[in-house]
Amino acid sequence: MTSSPHETRDDTPPAGRDAALGGAARAGAAPPEGRPAREAGDDSPEAVVTCTTDDAVAWLTLDRPHALNALTWDQRERLIGLLADASADDGVRAVVLTGRGRGFCAGADLRGGNGSGGSGGSGSTSRTEPAAGQVARTVERGAQRLIAAVLDCEKPVIAAVNGTAAGIGAHLALACDLVLAAEEAAFVEVFVRRGLVPDGGGAYLLPRLVGPQRAKELMFFGDSLPAAEAARLGLVNRVLPAGELAGTARDWAQRLATGPTRALALTKRLVNASLDTDRSAAFAAEAWAQEINMTTRDAREGVASFAQRRSPVFEGR
């Protein structure tokens, strides 16, 4: 239900406008191995989100730079599938999510053909009245499935925000476990500009990150939030010069990829669940997470390495 990047105004730059987003936004945070040149106009699922794996790190790159990586139905479904694959693949131990071109993700592409990337079609420009329940169903099957795929991914997910992240694009970044942003990046709760209610888990994520008053300010006014201010509010872990975004994302991801993968997965689940439960349930979940984790090779290796006064070598198992 986010607006089309071609309809945005003010500081949400539409595709084709020469917005001053700087080098990182123009170049994107490319994965270390690079990739073949994308064919112009190739909007196949494999092209609109590219996936490369390097040193146990999966790089997922939104690759529709001409539309500021506004999400189509195909893009959304491929992202969901790739995140599920990363969870199940023992060869992947961390994930980086980024965009190519001037934007990270400008929202849902309402012109994306097979439905909106954010709401799965509920933002359609068709004049046909939707059947009762259709809007709710498409939000649940679209935007909410995408954000849940990030939150539920068993591997740590780093967002490398190279440019504007608007609407569902902002929520996609904020659902990640760690957020790195180029100095030129910005976050925009664009929904109110279109008379829409935020979707993609925005009203769930933002209050938990910045508190209800700040969340309402961002959602009520829809003003662009520069990366530096987003970091001050706690939405972003680090703000980096353009040329350092990809390298820092790679360094962080490789550190995670050499860590105790199952312990990280359980830690992620504990932290996410703690925001929705009471102390008693949180303590019980913590105890059982520790019980489960102590059956892993990495936990045994961690204890052994401590006793032997050496650095641990984790296998992710």
Disulfide bonds with the S-S distance in Angstrom:
none
